[in-house]
Amino acid sequence: MSETKIALVTGANKGIGYAIANGLGALGYRVAVGARDGARREDAVEKLRAAGVDAFGVPLDVTDGQSVTDAAELVERAAGRLDALVNNAGISAGWEQDPTTLDLDVVRTVVETNVLGVVRVTNAMLPLLRRSTAPRIVNLSSSVASLTRQADPDIDVGPIMAAYSPTKSFLNAVTVHYARQFASTNILINAACPGLVATDFTGFFGSRTPEQGAATPIRLATLPDGGPTGSFFEDDGVIPW
């Protein structure tokens, strides 16, 4: 009988993160629910368990090095390894961000969570991922990270988000460099766009449900050996860089 696979989802107490945790749990994964807010984290764990998911909470602030170190130690004690890491936690800083009037402190804050937080968590969890026979890493990106689409005047990419969008482009670039570093290993790492999902992250604006948004990240977190790596996906396939 094969061992139960272990997944960590950051920002998993609500929205897309919760849907990813629930979806992986439905596939038989034991799910570590990473979240900053203790009450929301434990509420999510209780809901997941009520739905039949083997879940446990992991206090995790991706912007805090000690919190990330502690989270890795907790996952090691609780599970001993990690088969899938889904870097879902992120912030947006609002819908419209004019590059000519950007508050640089806001930019730093978004980069800290959306990019440096992913690097911090990924590197802390790598020793646990390396113990897996088929480790997978998924970074939650966005179609607004696509420079090809952003630069095409014939494509409607929505409002100018000069803080948020570049952080996801930055994250995509980091994902490619991880893939290059992992090229001789069994670690597959990809970026996933969930689409415009109606959650509190978007002010509940969007036509997609969290479950729909979770579909591509779940697929990438459960890729078979020999699957793609260093790529950027949405439901319809590869997104141009």
Backbone bond lengths (Angstrom), bond angles and torsions (degrees), N, CA, C in turn:
res aa  C-N    CA-C-N  psi(-1)  N-CA   C-N-CA  omega(-1)  CA-C   N-CA-C  phi
1 M - - - 1.466 - - 1.532 109.26 -
2 S 1.320 117.65 130.43 1.453 121.35 -177.06 1.524 110.94 -73.37
3 E 1.343 114.89 152.65 1.455 120.18 178.94 1.523 110.17 -71.76
4 T 1.322 115.13 149.02 1.460 120.42 174.97 1.520 109.28 -65.79
5 K 1.308 116.84 133.05 1.459 120.39 178.24 1.527 110.34 -79.47
6 I 1.335 115.50 150.13 1.462 122.92 -175.96 1.521 109.40 -115.50
7 A 1.319 116.57 131.95 1.467 121.49 177.31 1.517 110.24 -127.39
8 L 1.320 116.43 142.63 1.461 122.67 170.07 1.514 108.11 -114.59
9 V 1.327 116.01 126.79 1.463 121.79 176.00 1.520 107.72 -117.55
10 T 1.327 117.35 121.58 1.466 119.89 177.62 1.525 109.87 -84.09
11 G 1.318 116.35 150.49 1.461 120.04 -177.42 1.517 111.58 59.94
12 A 1.348 115.82 40.40 1.469 120.19 -170.40 1.519 114.21 -95.82
13 N 1.310 117.25 9.26 1.464 118.89 -176.52 1.527 113.17 -81.24
14 K 1.341 117.59 -11.19 1.464 119.66 -177.43 1.524 110.32 -160.87
15 G 1.321 115.32 172.16 1.456 122.27 171.86 1.514 114.70 56.64
16 I 1.330 115.48 -138.35 1.457 121.33 -177.27 1.521 111.01 -63.45
17 G 1.333 116.70 -39.50 1.455 119.85 179.88 1.512 112.50 -59.53
18 Y 1.323 115.92 -43.56 1.466 119.77 177.67 1.530 110.34 -63.87
19 A 1.322 116.72 -42.17 1.471 120.45 -179.91 1.522 110.97 -63.79
20 I 1.336 117.66 -36.85 1.461 120.58 176.53 1.520 109.88 -65.39
21 A 1.329 116.52 -45.60 1.461 120.62 178.76 1.527 110.92 -59.48
22 N 1.311 116.12 -43.91 1.466 120.81 -179.78 1.527 110.73 -65.60
23 G 1.330 116.42 -41.49 1.460 120.27 -179.56 1.517 112.56 -66.33
24 L 1.327 116.91 -41.89 1.462 119.72 177.25 1.527 110.71 -66.94
25 G 1.342 115.81 -38.03 1.456 119.55 177.00 1.514 111.79 -61.78
26 A 1.327 116.20 -38.88 1.472 120.27 178.90 1.522 111.81 -65.41
27 L 1.340 116.44 -23.11 1.466 121.21 177.66 1.530 111.61 -87.77
28 G 1.329 116.32 2.19 1.455 120.17 176.50 1.507 115.75 100.16
29 Y 1.328 117.65 3.43 1.457 120.28 177.57 1.525 110.66 -74.51
30 R 1.315 115.73 145.78 1.457 120.35 165.42 1.521 105.89 -85.92
31 V 1.339 117.19 127.08 1.457 120.36 -168.24 1.523 111.85 -114.20
32 A 1.323 114.95 126.37 1.451 122.41 171.92 1.525 107.92 -90.51
33 V 1.315 115.78 120.28 1.469 122.22 -176.29 1.522 108.35 -94.45
34 G 1.324 116.58 100.98 1.456 121.25 -179.94 1.520 110.94 -87.96
35 A 1.329 116.48 127.77 1.468 120.72 179.08 1.522 109.96 -164.58
36 R 1.329 115.96 150.90 1.470 121.30 179.57 1.512 112.20 -75.17
37 D 1.325 116.44 -47.77 1.466 121.86 -172.66 1.528 110.15 -76.30
38 G 1.318 115.73 117.26 1.458 119.89 -175.46 1.508 113.99 -61.56
39 A 1.326 117.20 -46.41 1.466 120.33 -177.17 1.525 111.08 -65.31
40 R 1.328 116.87 -44.74 1.467 120.20 179.73 1.523 110.90 -66.22
41 R 1.314 115.55 -37.14 1.467 119.48 178.99 1.529 110.42 -62.30
42 E 1.302 116.76 -48.06 1.461 119.50 -177.77 1.523 111.81 -69.71
43 D 1.340 116.58 -33.12 1.475 119.44 174.22 1.529 110.31 -61.06
44 A 1.339 115.40 -42.92 1.469 119.72 179.96 1.526 110.71 -64.62
45 V 1.312 116.84 -41.83 1.467 120.43 178.62 1.524 110.27 -61.03
46 E 1.325 116.95 -43.97 1.468 120.66 179.64 1.529 111.15 -62.12
47 K 1.338 116.44 -43.20 1.465 120.25 178.83 1.525 111.23 -63.40
48 L 1.314 115.96 -43.02 1.461 119.76 179.74 1.522 110.91 -63.69
49 R 1.317 116.31 -43.65 1.464 119.64 179.02 1.523 111.20 -63.33
50 A 1.337 115.82 -38.47 1.468 119.63 178.08 1.522 110.99 -63.58
51 A 1.342 116.45 -27.19 1.470 121.49 178.52 1.523 111.81 -87.32
52 G 1.332 116.76 3.01 1.455 120.38 177.64 1.509 115.59 94.12
53 V 1.340 117.17 9.50 1.461 121.30 -179.07 1.527 109.79 -89.79
54 D 1.311 116.36 136.40 1.463 122.03 173.71 1.526 106.99 -81.40
55 A 1.321 116.88 96.62 1.461 121.71 -173.03 1.526 111.03 -125.46
56 F 1.323 115.39 150.75 1.466 120.58 171.86 1.517 108.81 -144.12
57 G 1.321 116.10 151.69 1.449 121.71 -175.08 1.517 112.74 -87.02
58 V 1.328 115.41 145.82 1.459 122.41 176.71 1.529 108.67 -132.28
59 P 1.336 118.29 108.17 1.466 119.35 174.99 1.528 109.10 -59.22
60 L 1.322 116.67 124.72 1.463 118.82 -173.35 1.517 111.83 -155.22
61 D 1.327 114.87 114.82 1.461 122.72 170.57 1.524 105.93 -111.69
62 V 1.318 117.02 110.32 1.468 120.65 -172.50 1.525 112.65 -67.52
63 T 1.338 117.64 -13.53 1.465 120.91 179.38 1.520 112.37 -91.17
64 D 1.328 117.85 -2.83 1.461 123.10 -173.96 1.529 109.40 -116.38
65 G 1.320 116.30 113.63 1.455 120.75 -176.45 1.518 113.61 -58.66
66 Q 1.332 117.18 -41.85 1.461 119.49 -179.33 1.520 111.03 -67.73
67 S 1.343 116.28 -37.84 1.466 120.17 177.32 1.521 110.87 -61.48
68 V 1.317 116.59 -40.60 1.465 120.80 -179.56 1.525 110.59 -68.77
69 T 1.320 116.87 -42.05 1.467 120.68 177.05 1.524 110.73 -60.62
70 D 1.335 115.64 -45.29 1.465 120.26 179.15 1.529 111.15 -62.28
71 A 1.338 116.19 -37.65 1.467 120.51 179.94 1.525 110.86 -64.66
72 A 1.323 116.44 -42.09 1.467 119.98 178.57 1.526 110.61 -62.61
73 E 1.319 116.58 -39.89 1.461 120.44 179.08 1.527 110.96 -66.87
74 L 1.329 116.40 -37.77 1.457 119.87 178.84 1.536 110.56 -65.41
75 V 1.332 116.77 -44.88 1.463 120.02 179.27 1.529 110.08 -63.04
76 E 1.322 117.00 -38.43 1.466 119.53 178.41 1.523 111.03 -62.99
77 R 1.330 117.10 -44.48 1.464 120.26 179.28 1.527 111.54 -65.17
78 A 1.337 115.62 -39.65 1.466 120.03 -174.05 1.521 113.08 -80.27
79 A 1.349 117.04 -31.80 1.464 119.55 -171.59 1.521 114.74 -132.30
80 G 1.318 117.31 -25.52 1.458 120.15 176.73 1.512 115.56 84.34
81 R 1.309 117.69 -14.73 1.465 121.43 179.59 1.526 108.01 -164.82
82 L 1.327 115.47 178.70 1.461 121.45 177.56 1.515 108.05 -142.64
83 D 1.333 116.22 129.20 1.461 120.85 179.17 1.522 112.57 -98.77
84 A 1.323 117.00 -27.43 1.462 120.86 179.94 1.518 110.22 -144.01
85 L 1.316 115.74 132.00 1.456 122.79 173.77 1.519 107.70 -118.35
86 V 1.319 116.52 121.35 1.460 121.04 176.68 1.520 108.08 -113.23
87 N 1.332 115.41 108.01 1.465 121.81 179.19 1.523 108.75 -84.36
88 N 1.330 114.54 88.00 1.460 120.85 -175.38 1.528 113.22 -99.33
89 A 1.319 118.09 -29.41 1.467 121.04 -174.36 1.521 111.05 -57.38
90 G 1.334 116.11 133.86 1.455 120.04 179.69 1.520 111.01 -167.65
91 I 1.333 115.60 163.55 1.466 121.62 176.49 1.523 108.71 -131.60
92 S 1.354 115.92 160.41 1.462 119.02 -174.69 1.520 114.91 -113.48
93 A 1.320 118.11 -32.50 1.476 123.05 -177.14 1.522 112.65 69.71
94 G 1.320 117.47 26.72 1.459 119.92 174.41 1.512 113.75 98.86
95 W 1.332 115.32 167.88 1.458 121.41 -172.78 1.513 113.92 -78.83
96 E 1.334 117.79 -39.42 1.462 119.33 -175.18 1.517 109.64 -122.35
97 Q 1.338 115.47 128.29 1.463 121.14 -178.37 1.524 108.60 -134.35
98 D 1.311 115.89 104.35 1.465 123.19 -178.23 1.537 108.40 -76.36
99 P 1.336 118.39 121.27 1.468 119.48 -178.22 1.517 113.33 -62.19
100 T 1.348 117.53 -23.16 1.467 119.64 -177.17 1.523 112.61 -81.11
101 T 1.317 116.67 -11.86 1.472 119.72 -178.37 1.527 111.90 -129.62
102 L 1.321 117.01 20.86 1.455 120.51 -176.32 1.524 112.28 -61.12
103 D 1.315 115.04 136.51 1.460 122.05 170.66 1.526 106.40 -83.12
104 L 1.305 117.83 112.96 1.462 120.85 -174.78 1.525 112.46 -64.68
105 D 1.316 116.89 -27.18 1.464 118.84 175.48 1.529 110.43 -65.28
106 V 1.335 116.36 -36.09 1.462 120.44 176.80 1.527 109.76 -65.67
107 V 1.329 116.56 -43.18 1.464 120.57 179.10 1.527 110.07 -59.68
108 R 1.328 116.57 -45.42 1.469 120.35 179.98 1.521 110.90 -60.75
109 T 1.315 116.21 -39.44 1.468 120.39 -178.95 1.521 111.12 -65.29
110 V 1.339 116.56 -42.62 1.461 120.19 -179.58 1.529 110.82 -68.40
111 V 1.328 117.49 -41.27 1.463 120.74 177.06 1.527 110.38 -62.44
112 E 1.315 116.73 -40.46 1.468 121.05 -178.37 1.522 111.67 -57.88
113 T 1.332 115.87 -41.64 1.470 119.69 179.96 1.525 111.85 -82.67
114 N 1.305 117.13 -51.74 1.470 121.19 -168.91 1.525 114.65 -76.07
115 V 1.319 116.53 -24.12 1.468 119.54 -178.46 1.525 111.21 -118.59
116 L 1.320 116.99 -61.01 1.460 119.39 -176.45 1.524 111.10 -64.36
117 G 1.336 116.76 -33.88 1.461 119.70 177.03 1.514 111.91 -62.35
118 V 1.330 116.46 -38.66 1.473 120.60 178.84 1.525 110.11 -66.75
119 V 1.324 117.06 -43.99 1.468 120.62 178.83 1.524 109.82 -62.81
120 R 1.324 116.02 -44.58 1.468 121.33 -178.64 1.530 111.30 -59.58
121 V 1.320 115.90 -48.54 1.464 120.19 -178.30 1.526 111.03 -68.83
122 T 1.322 116.90 -45.58 1.463 120.51 -178.49 1.523 111.30 -58.09
123 N 1.332 117.22 -47.50 1.456 119.88 -177.60 1.524 112.13 -66.90
124 A 1.332 116.23 -34.51 1.467 119.59 178.11 1.519 111.83 -68.73
125 M 1.330 116.45 -32.36 1.467 120.79 -176.76 1.527 113.17 -90.35
126 L 1.320 117.98 -8.58 1.468 120.23 -176.30 1.531 113.74 -57.49
127 P 1.325 119.55 -42.62 1.473 117.46 178.30 1.525 112.58 -58.31
128 L 1.324 117.38 -35.63 1.462 121.22 178.38 1.519 110.91 -73.30
129 L 1.333 117.57 -38.94 1.460 121.56 178.35 1.526 111.06 -64.91
130 R 1.315 116.92 -36.36 1.460 120.35 -178.22 1.532 111.92 -67.58
131 R 1.319 117.33 -15.39 1.464 120.83 176.40 1.526 112.25 -82.67
132 S 1.308 117.00 -8.59 1.463 121.70 179.69 1.525 110.13 -84.79
133 T 1.312 115.84 151.83 1.470 120.05 175.16 1.524 111.65 -80.76
134 A 1.337 116.91 -16.94 1.472 120.00 -178.09 1.530 109.44 -150.01
135 P 1.333 117.84 67.52 1.463 120.34 -176.45 1.526 112.74 -72.52
136 R 1.332 114.92 139.73 1.455 121.60 179.58 1.535 109.76 -131.04
137 I 1.330 115.70 139.28 1.457 121.91 176.16 1.522 107.91 -125.93
138 V 1.327 116.37 132.07 1.465 121.87 178.01 1.523 108.27 -125.33
139 N 1.311 116.72 125.92 1.458 122.53 176.25 1.521 109.05 -105.52
140 L 1.328 116.59 121.79 1.470 120.24 -179.72 1.519 109.25 -75.25
141 S 1.314 115.29 113.55 1.450 122.25 179.59 1.522 108.50 -111.20
142 S 1.319 116.85 -150.90 1.460 122.24 -179.49 1.517 108.59 -160.40
143 S 1.317 116.04 151.09 1.462 119.23 178.27 1.530 111.16 -63.19
144 V 1.336 117.55 -23.16 1.468 119.29 178.71 1.526 111.81 -71.31
145 A 1.332 116.92 -5.11 1.460 120.77 174.40 1.520 111.66 -79.64
146 S 1.325 117.25 -15.49 1.461 121.15 -175.82 1.527 110.80 -71.27
147 L 1.320 117.17 111.30 1.462 120.38 178.16 1.516 110.60 -66.10
148 T 1.341 116.00 -32.49 1.463 120.11 178.18 1.524 110.30 -60.92
149 R 1.321 116.56 -47.78 1.468 119.72 -179.60 1.525 111.38 -70.67
150 Q 1.314 117.88 -40.75 1.462 120.96 -178.37 1.525 111.87 -62.65
151 A 1.320 115.74 -33.03 1.474 119.93 -176.53 1.515 113.14 -87.61
152 D 1.333 118.01 -5.65 1.461 121.62 -177.35 1.532 109.39 -92.20
153 P 1.340 118.17 112.29 1.466 120.59 -177.30 1.523 113.34 -66.01
154 D 1.323 117.26 -14.96 1.461 120.55 -178.45 1.533 112.86 -90.67
155 I 1.333 116.85 -0.77 1.461 120.97 179.60 1.519 109.62 -109.90
156 D 1.313 116.31 127.98 1.466 120.98 177.38 1.527 108.33 -82.96
157 V 1.325 115.87 106.85 1.466 120.12 -178.37 1.528 111.71 -106.66
158 G 1.341 116.45 11.39 1.453 119.09 176.50 1.519 112.68 84.30
159 P 1.329 117.12 -163.26 1.469 121.19 -176.14 1.519 112.64 -68.56
160 I 1.327 115.24 159.11 1.465 120.55 174.88 1.523 108.27 -72.89
161 M 1.330 115.75 122.64 1.466 121.57 -179.79 1.523 107.04 -124.64
162 A 1.330 115.13 76.52 1.463 121.25 -168.56 1.519 114.05 -73.57
163 A 1.318 118.36 -6.88 1.466 120.79 172.09 1.521 110.10 -100.00
164 Y 1.329 116.63 -52.11 1.466 121.40 -174.87 1.526 113.25 -68.23
165 S 1.333 117.57 -52.59 1.468 120.60 -174.88 1.525 112.80 -56.47
166 P 1.347 119.43 -47.84 1.469 118.54 179.37 1.522 113.89 -63.37
167 T 1.342 117.64 -27.80 1.469 117.00 177.58 1.521 110.50 -66.95
168 K 1.322 116.94 -33.27 1.464 119.30 178.07 1.531 111.08 -75.51
169 S 1.340 117.49 -32.17 1.472 119.91 172.33 1.529 109.64 -64.08
170 F 1.330 115.99 -42.14 1.466 122.49 176.51 1.527 109.46 -59.45
171 L 1.330 116.38 -45.85 1.462 120.92 179.18 1.524 111.27 -61.11
172 N 1.328 117.07 -41.27 1.464 120.50 177.64 1.530 110.89 -60.38
173 A 1.337 116.20 -42.66 1.466 120.20 179.41 1.522 110.42 -63.45
174 V 1.313 116.51 -41.93 1.464 120.51 177.79 1.529 110.45 -62.05
175 T 1.337 116.03 -40.21 1.468 120.96 179.20 1.526 110.72 -59.35
176 V 1.326 116.88 -42.23 1.462 121.11 178.67 1.528 110.73 -62.39
177 H 1.319 117.10 -40.92 1.458 119.74 -178.86 1.523 111.76 -69.45
178 Y 1.324 117.48 -36.50 1.457 119.33 172.85 1.536 110.12 -61.12
179 A 1.329 116.16 -44.42 1.468 119.64 -179.46 1.523 110.94 -59.47
180 R 1.308 116.72 -40.07 1.465 120.01 177.09 1.520 110.72 -63.71
181 Q 1.318 116.58 -42.17 1.461 120.84 -179.89 1.528 111.40 -65.94
182 F 1.337 116.06 -34.16 1.465 121.13 -177.99 1.531 113.03 -88.93
183 A 1.322 117.68 5.48 1.471 120.88 -170.41 1.524 113.22 -55.60
184 S 1.318 117.87 -32.82 1.463 120.25 -177.58 1.532 112.10 -96.58
185 T 1.332 116.81 14.36 1.459 121.88 -178.97 1.533 109.89 -117.71
186 N 1.331 114.89 -177.97 1.471 119.67 177.15 1.521 112.24 -97.27
187 I 1.335 117.49 12.05 1.464 121.30 178.84 1.523 109.72 -84.01
188 L 1.329 116.39 124.72 1.462 121.85 174.42 1.523 108.12 -107.45
189 I 1.338 116.50 131.23 1.466 121.27 -179.69 1.513 109.20 -132.79
190 N 1.334 115.64 131.81 1.461 121.19 -179.03 1.520 110.90 -143.51
191 A 1.326 115.71 161.96 1.458 122.63 174.52 1.523 109.10 -103.28
192 A 1.334 115.59 143.53 1.466 120.62 -176.49 1.519 110.49 -129.98
193 C 1.331 115.57 134.40 1.464 121.33 172.24 1.528 108.53 -101.67
194 P 1.336 118.13 121.73 1.470 120.17 179.65 1.517 113.79 -82.38
195 G 1.340 117.28 -10.23 1.460 120.51 -174.19 1.515 110.94 86.14
196 L 1.310 116.05 -178.80 1.466 121.29 -177.75 1.521 108.82 -84.84
197 V 1.319 115.14 99.07 1.461 122.44 -173.44 1.525 110.10 -102.63
198 A 1.317 116.03 137.41 1.464 121.55 -179.74 1.526 109.70 -79.16
199 T 1.344 115.24 94.18 1.463 122.26 175.54 1.519 107.72 -137.09
200 D 1.332 116.83 178.88 1.468 117.79 178.28 1.530 110.91 -67.51
201 F 1.338 118.24 -19.71 1.466 122.18 176.46 1.520 110.74 -60.99
202 T 1.331 116.48 -35.86 1.470 122.08 -178.79 1.533 112.30 -104.39
203 G 1.333 117.02 11.17 1.454 119.20 -173.86 1.517 111.33 66.45
204 F 1.341 115.09 27.73 1.473 123.08 -178.40 1.522 112.42 59.08
205 F 1.350 114.36 29.43 1.462 120.55 173.01 1.519 107.63 -98.04
206 G 1.313 117.03 129.34 1.454 120.90 179.17 1.511 110.86 143.54
207 S 1.310 115.87 156.86 1.465 121.19 -175.16 1.522 112.78 -99.11
208 R 1.338 117.05 -5.42 1.458 120.07 -174.82 1.534 111.38 -104.46
209 T 1.326 114.73 148.76 1.458 120.44 176.56 1.532 109.12 -87.02
210 P 1.338 117.61 160.86 1.468 119.37 175.04 1.522 112.37 -56.24
211 E 1.324 116.62 -36.21 1.466 119.65 179.63 1.525 111.09 -64.87
212 Q 1.326 117.08 -39.94 1.464 120.16 176.04 1.528 110.51 -65.03
213 G 1.322 115.70 -41.34 1.463 119.78 178.82 1.511 113.27 -65.17
214 A 1.325 115.93 -28.44 1.468 120.78 -178.26 1.521 113.18 -79.05
215 A 1.330 117.94 -15.54 1.467 120.92 -171.08 1.528 113.02 -60.12
216 T 1.326 118.38 -49.05 1.465 120.54 -178.81 1.525 111.82 -67.39
217 P 1.346 119.81 -46.41 1.464 118.54 175.67 1.529 113.53 -57.25
218 I 1.322 117.37 -39.40 1.471 119.93 178.61 1.524 110.37 -64.98
219 R 1.332 116.84 -42.52 1.467 119.78 178.89 1.525 110.56 -59.94
220 L 1.322 117.37 -43.34 1.460 120.94 -178.46 1.525 111.96 -71.46
221 A 1.327 117.19 -29.78 1.464 120.99 178.70 1.518 112.10 -73.80
222 T 1.326 116.42 -15.83 1.466 120.97 -176.32 1.528 111.94 -120.88
223 L 1.320 116.98 23.83 1.465 121.37 -179.41 1.524 111.57 -58.52
224 P 1.326 117.42 143.75 1.464 120.03 173.37 1.521 110.27 -73.87
225 D 1.315 115.94 163.64 1.462 119.90 174.37 1.523 109.26 -55.94
226 G 1.331 115.19 141.84 1.458 119.59 -179.13 1.512 113.18 86.04
227 G 1.335 117.04 3.16 1.458 120.99 178.97 1.517 111.41 -71.78
228 P 1.324 116.82 175.75 1.465 120.52 -178.02 1.516 111.97 -67.83
229 T 1.307 115.40 155.67 1.457 121.61 174.32 1.521 108.98 -146.53
230 G 1.326 116.21 150.68 1.454 120.58 -179.20 1.508 113.78 68.39
231 S 1.343 116.49 30.65 1.468 120.80 -179.02 1.524 110.91 -122.81
232 F 1.327 114.73 173.32 1.465 123.01 -171.83 1.522 107.12 -129.88
233 F 1.338 116.75 116.19 1.453 120.87 -170.54 1.526 113.75 -123.36
234 E 1.336 114.82 151.22 1.452 124.11 164.44 1.527 106.07 -129.72
235 D 1.335 117.52 -177.11 1.454 119.95 -177.20 1.519 113.20 -56.02
236 D 1.342 116.89 -37.06 1.464 120.94 -175.55 1.513 114.09 -83.92
237 G 1.335 117.13 -1.83 1.454 119.53 179.19 1.514 112.53 128.48
238 V 1.321 115.97 -151.60 1.465 121.94 -174.99 1.532 110.52 -74.62
239 I 1.323 115.63 137.58 1.473 122.64 174.49 1.516 107.26 -97.44
240 P 1.325 119.25 135.76 1.469 119.92 177.05 1.524 110.82 -67.99
241 W 1.321 114.69 144.73 1.472 118.14 178.90 1.524 111.06 -64.40
